[in-house]
């Protein structure tokens, strides 16, 4: 039982004994730094049921706790806040209970509970992954890991947008300008090669538009009449008709892209349990639409198109099938969601990691699935995130000005190398060890910078700022972890014995209090789908440890009991940093 639970039931008893009133909810908060205490009870909400002076009420409750609750040592009341001082023995006993728990904070998987499917990445196969995909992948992967740590089974998935006019643009440009180029012949990753042809198509398209405008056509006419766009549209029709040579080229170029994506995913440290492809799923929703028509959920217009009227739900009318019988994105997403539950029958909810420009789409999708009667539709969540921008501004993939994910990771590693070498702390490292360390620091900087920001907020990514070895950054936290490992290597004595009879320094107490909050933090982060909670907790833990490190002696301590305890505490803090960073997909180096 944690401290809040102990105090909650004890305060209920105190109020019943002293005031003869039963109360359900007690409001706790951390004691402010300028007051003595470990946990604070807010008295003001109690005044609705208990008449009297807040200070008097607080004093009476505090007196009861000191007399009847072993872990309460003393108290003080300040302006309607009851600040409670908890005895050292509580914190020592708590620390003793977790110090050898390798999975502290994590909950074992409950097989009786339904699984959660987390979708992320979901790229197009006409270009490489870029900075926006990096945020998407890091968020989705981290949320999946956090939900898993909270005790649920998790499946990681993505839907790959592998069909449509944008794919045909790359294919057509390769046919026209490619001269048979392949990833092998060019030495380029397949996704980059295909992306180059997407850019090449756009350049040719713009050139043809300008040429037609010069001949007297309006811009709209020129956009429709440009020969290259008409050829791309014909290629799409040929693909839908199953023309063998078009299908063959489509498969070949898509495979180049998949191979490139897999390399990026591996370098980024994310993975998937299943893949769905738009070319397989775009027809999936048609049967569901027919079912919805029969149930009166959907309605058919005179032109044959099928709609759902959501105006009574505060939304609008939404098309789910065109008049020619072809599916729209909404149809596809309905079918894909249903197919996923068929494929994974233990799934009871899904998380969609998709940018905030799709907020309305997911409101409609979730509402349609509820109206179709799927009980798991109550447990759908859109992990909506803001866009990532650079100091230089927004990215445009058609113009080839995106920040490529692979290039970004290389740049982060190079930045980490530059700063590490300037600090000059790598004597004795082999070149291989240095390169490995630079990658850990560079990727750690990138991931932490992305994940410490609330997902809903748009963000400005500054590579130089993210690799700073001071402040709220990944390298600062990694450095503290490495410092702790250095202490453990130097501790040439047995520090595993049980310590029960020491007086805690305030800095030790603060660290244990932070450790105690870690399991609840994981649950909160899972429920709110927020890696930022984990990231910023880790920073607070590291700041508190560094303050402890600078305030009290650890290895130089002359009292053997205290020395062993401080090494034990350092070890557990290090393990918790590593554990928390694993939820963010970040490695920690043993030396730095």
N, C-alpha and C positions, 0 to 999 in steps of 0.2 A: 504493500500500500504506500503510495507516495505521500509527500508532506501535505499537499492540499487536501487529500482525502482524509488523512488523520485529523487535520484541523477542522475540516468541514463538519464531520460528525461530532467532534468535541465541542465546537461552537454551538451547534444545534442543541446539544445537551445543556450547555451553559445557559442559553437563552430560555430553555424550558425550565431549568432549575431556578434561575434568578428572576425571570420575568413571567414565568408560567405561560409562555407563548410558544407555539410550534412554528418553525420557520423552515422553508424549503431551500432557498437559494442564499448563499453567502458569496459576496463579491471580494475576490482577492486581487492584489497587484504586487509587483516587486516594490520593496521599500526604496524610497528615494535615497540617493547616495549621501545626502547631507543629514540623514537621520539614522539613528541606531536601529537595526532590525534586519531581519532576513525576508520576512513576508508581511504584507500589510492587509488588514481587513478594513474595507470601506464601510463606515458606520451609517452614512447618510441614507442608503436604501432601506435600512432597518427602521428608520423613523416613521415609515408608513404604518408599521405594526406596533412599535414600542414608543410610547410617549415619553419624552424626557430630553435632557441635555445630552448631545452627542458625546461630549467628553466623559460625562458620568456613566453613560451606557458602555463606552469603550473601557473605562477603568474597571467596571464590574465584570465584564467578559474577560478582560486580561487577568484579573485577580483569580477568577475561577480556573483559567487555563494553567496558570503557574501552580496552583494548588492541586490540580487533578490530572494534568497531562505531563508525562515524564519528559518529553522532548522540549517543552516550553520552559525556557530559563528565566526570562523576564520580559517586560513590555514597557512601552510608553505610548501616550496618546497625544497626537498633534492635530488640532483642528478637525476633529471627526474622523481621523485615521488612526487605527489601532496597529502600531508597529510591534511585531512579535520577534523576539530574539530566540533562536533555536539553539539548543545545547549542542556542543561539539560532538557528543557521543552519537547523535542522530546521523551527522554527516560522515563520521568515521565508519559507523556500521553500514551506511548506504554504500560508501566507497568500497568497503570490504566485500560487499555483495556483488559488485560489478567489475572489480579490477581484473579478474581472470575470465570474464565473459567475452569471448572473442566476437560474438554476434550482438553485443550490447546495442540496444536501440532498435534492432530489427525484430520483426515478429515472424514466427514460422508460418508457412503457407497454410491457410485454412481451406482444406479441400471441400468443405461443405459450402463455402461461399462461391458465388459465381465469379468467373474470370472477367478481366477487363481487356479489351483490345485497344491498343494505342496506334493510331495512324500518323505517320510523319513522312517527310521528304516529298513524295508524290511529284516527281519531276516530269518535265516534257523531254522526249527523246530527240529534240532538235538542237540541244545546246548543253554545255557542261553545267555543273552545279556552281552557283555563285554565292555571294555573301548572304543574300536572303535565305538561300537553302541551308547555309551553315547555321543560322539562328534556328530555323525550323527543325533541322536534324538534332541539334543540341538540346532544344526544348523537349522534343518528343521523346528522345532517348532518355533524358534525365527524368521526365515525368514517369515513364515506364519503370525505371529503376526504383524511383521513390514509392510508387504504388506497390511494386513487388516487395520492397522492404517493409511496407505497412501490413503485409500478411496476405495479399491477394495474388492469385495467379495472373500473369500478364502475357499477352501475345503482342508482339510488335509487327506492324504491317505497313504496307504502302500501296497506293494505286499509281501505276505508271501511265502517264498520258502519252500513249504510243501511236495514236492515230489522229487524223485531222489534217486540215490545210497546212498548218505550220510544219508538220512532219514532211508533207509533200514538197514544201518549198526547199528544204535541205536536199531532198532526194533529186529534185529537178535540177538544182544548181550543180550538184555533183555530176549528174549526167552531162550537163552542158559544159562545165568548166573543169571537171575533175581529172580528166586524162587518166582515169583508172587508178587514181591514188588510193592507198589503203593505209591503215595505221602502221603496218609493217614497213611499207615503202617510204613513208614520211618520217617515221620515228615519233609520230604524235599519238597521244592517247586518243582513242576512238571518239570519245565525246567531244574533244576539242576539234578534231578533224571535221566532224559533222557540223559542229557549231560554226566553223569557218564558212561552210557553204550556206548556212542560214543567213550569215552576214552578207555573203556574196550575192545571194538572191535579192536581199533588200537594196543593195547598191544598184544592181541592174534594174530592179523594179522602179526605183526613184528616177533613174536615168531615162527610162522609157516614158514615165509619167511626164517629165519635163519636156521630152521630145514631142509628145502628143499635145501638151499645152501650147507649145511653140507653133503647132500646126492649127491652133484655133479651138481645141477642145477645152471644156471646163475641167477643173481639177477632179470633180466627181466622175465625169465621163472618162477622163484619162486613167483614173484608178481602176475603173471597170474594164477599160478597153486595152490596157497594156498587155501585149502578147504574152509576157512571162506569167502574169497572174492567171490568164485564161488557160495556159498550159498546166499550171499547178492545179487549177480547179478540175481540169480534165483528168489529171493524174489521180485526184481524189475519187472521182467517179469510177475510174479504172480499178482502183484499189477496192472500192466497195463492191464492184462487180467481180472481184477475184481474178483479175487479169494476171496470168502466171508470172510474166517478167516483172511486173510492178510489185507483186507480193514477194518475189525473190529478192529484189533490190531492197524492199522495206525490211525484210528479215535480216539481210546482211548488214545494213546500216544501223538498224536498231541494236544488233548484237555488238557492233563496235561501241555503241554508246553504253550498253550494259556493262561491258568489260571495263570501260573507263569509269563509270559510276562506282563499280565494286572496288576499284583501286582507291577512289576518293573516300568511300565509306570506311575502308580498312584504315587509311591514314587518319581519318577523323575519329575512329574508334567507336563507330555505331554499327548496329546490326539489325537484322529482321528475321522474323520467324516465317513470314509468308509474303507473297507478292500477288497483287491483282493487276490486271492489264486492261486498260480501257477498251482495247480491241476485242476483249472477251466479254466485258461487262456492259457495253453500251446498249445491248439489246435486252439485258436482264430484267429491266423493269417493266417490259411490255405485258407480261402475264399478270403482274401485280396491278397494272392499270386496268386490265380487263376485270379483275376481281373487284377493284375499287368501283368500277362502273356498275357492276351488278349489285354492289352494296349501297349504291347511291352516294358514295364518298366523292367520286369524280362525276363530271358532267360533260356531255359531248355537245359541241357547238354545231350549227348547221353545216359548216365547212368540213366537218369530220375531226377537227382538232379536239383534244380532251383537256379539260381544265379542272382545277379545284378552287372553290370560292372560300377564301379565308378572311373575308372582310369582317365577319362577326368576331373573329379572333384578333382584330386590330391589324391584320396584314392585307394583302390584296388577292386578286385572282391570279393563279399561277398555272401556266401551261405545263402539261406533263407528257403530251404527245402531239406532234405536229399534224397538220391536216393530211400530209402524205404518209402518215404512219411512222415517221422516223422519231427516234428517241431524242430528248434533250438531256442536258447535264443532270437535271433533277431526276428524270426517269432512271438514268444510269445509277445515280447515288442511292436511290431507293432500292433498286435491284441488288446493288453491291452490298449494302448493309444487311439485307435479308440473306444473301448468299453466304456472307461471313458467318452468320449465326448457324446456318446449315452446316458449313464446313467445320465450325468449332462450336458444338452444341452447348458447351459449358460457359460460353460468353454471355454475360448478363448486362453489359454496358460497353460503350465505346467512347474514346477520346479522339477528336479530330484536330490535329495540329495544322491549322491553316490561317493565313494572314487575315487581318481584321477587315479587309475589303470584301470578305465573304460572309460577314456577320449575318446579313439578311438571308442569304441562301440557306444557312444552317438553321435559322429559326424556322424557315418554311419546311425544310427537310425533316426536322425533328417532329414538327407538328403533324405532318402528313403520316409519318410512321406511327405516331400515337393514334391518329384517327383510323389507321388501318388495323389497330388492335394489338400491336406487338407490345407485350409487357416490358421488354428490355428497352423500349423507346423512352421510358421514364429515366433511364440512366445513360443518356447520351450527352456529351459535353463538347462544345467547340472551344478548344484551347486557342483563343483568338490572340494574335500577337501583332505588335506594331512593326512598321518597316524599319530596316536598318539603313542608315545613311552614313556616308563618309564626310569628312570635312570638305571634300571637293563637290559634294552634292549627290543627287540621285543617280541610279544606274539605268542604262537602257540596253537591253540585250540585242535588239535588232541592229543597233549601231556598233556593236562590239565593244561597248565601253563598260561592261560589267566587271566587277571585281571577282575574278575566277577563284573558286574555293581552293584549288590546288596551289595557285600562285600565292594566295593569302597565307596558306599554311607554311609554304616555303619562306615567305617574307617574315612570318612570325618567328620561325626558327632562326633565321639570319639576324633578326633584331635581338633575340635572346642571346645569340652568340656574341654579338657586338657589345652588348651591355655587360655580359658575364666576363668577357675578356678585359673590359675597362675596369671592372671591380677587382680583377686579378686574384681570384680565389681558387683557381683550378690547377695549381701546381700538383704534379704527380698523376694527373689524369692522362690516359692514353687518348689519341685522336678519336678512337671509336667511342670511348666513354664520354668524351666531350660532345660528340655529335648526338649521342643518345640523350645526354642531359639537356642540350640545347632544344631538342625536339620536345622533351617533357615540359621544359619551362615555357617554350613558345606556345605549344598547344594549350598548356594550363592557363597561360595568360589570356589567350583567345576565348577559351570556354568560360572561364570565370567572368571575364568582362561581359560576355553575352548573357550569362545566366544570373548574375547578381541584380540585373534590372528586372523589375516587374514585367512579366510577359506582355501585359496589355499596353505598355508604354512603347512608343517609337524611341529609337535610340541612335546616338551618334557614335560610331565605332572609331576609336583612335588607336591604331596599333602601337605607337610609341608609348602612349599613356598606359596601355594595358600591361606592358612589360616592366613597369616601374617596380623596383624591389622594396618600395615603401608604400604604405597606405593600403586601401581596400583593393588589393590586386591578387591574382593567383600566385605570382612569384613570391610575394611577401609571405603568404600562407605556406607555400612549399618550403621556403627558407626556414621558417619556424619549425616545420616538421623535421627538416634535415638537422637543425640545431638539437632537437630532442634526441634524434638517433645518435648524434655525436656524444651526448651525455650518457646514453645507455652503453655505448661502446667503451667509454672511459670508466664506467661503474664496474670495477674489477672485484666485486664482492657479491655475496648472495643477498639480494634485496627482496626476496619473495616471501619472507616471513610475515605473519599477521601482526599488524600494529594496532593496538587498542588503547594505549594509555598516554596519548600526547595531547597537548593543547594546540588547537589549530590557529595558525596565523590567519588574519582576515583575508589575505590573498589566497590562501589554500581553500578557505571556506567558499570564496567567490567562484573558484574554479570548480569545486564539487557541485555547487548550485547550478552552474552552467551545464555540467555533465548530466545532472539529474533531469534537466529539461529536454535532453536530446530525444528520448523515445516519443514524448508528446509532440515534439517539433516535427518528427518524421510523419506522424499521423496527420498533423495539421497541414503539412506540405502536400501530402497525398490527397487530402480532402479538398484543398484549394488549388491543386495542380500547379504549384509554384516552386520551382527550383530556387527562386530568389530567397525564399525563407531559409533553405539549407545553406546557400552561399553566404548570406549575411550572418547567420548563426556561427559559421566556421570562422568568419572574420572576428566576431566578438570573442570567441573562444581563444583565438590566437592573440588578440590584443591583451586579453586577461592573463594569458600564460606569459607573454613577454613582460608584463608588469610584475608578475610573480617572480620571474627569472631575474629581473633587475633589482627586486626588493629583498629577497631572502637568499641565503647561500644554499646551494644544492649539494654538489660534491664536496665543497670545502667545509660543510657543516660538521661540527665536532660531536654533536649528540648523535649517536649511532641510530637510534630509533627515528629521529627526525630526518636524518639523511636517507634512510631506507624508504621512509614514507614519501619524501619528496621525489625520489627516483621513481617509485611506484606511480605517483600522481603524474609525473612527466610522461611516463610510458603510456598511461591510459589516455592522457590528452592527445598524444601522438596517434594512438590507435583510433581515437574518435575523429581526428582531422582526416586520417586516411579513409575511414569509413564514410564520413560526410562527403569527401571529395569523390569517392567511388560512385556516389549517387549522382554526381555531376559529370561523371565520365572522365575525371581528371586523375592522372597519376601523380604520385609524390616521390621525389628522389631521396634515396638514403643518404646521399652526400650532396653538398652544393657549395 
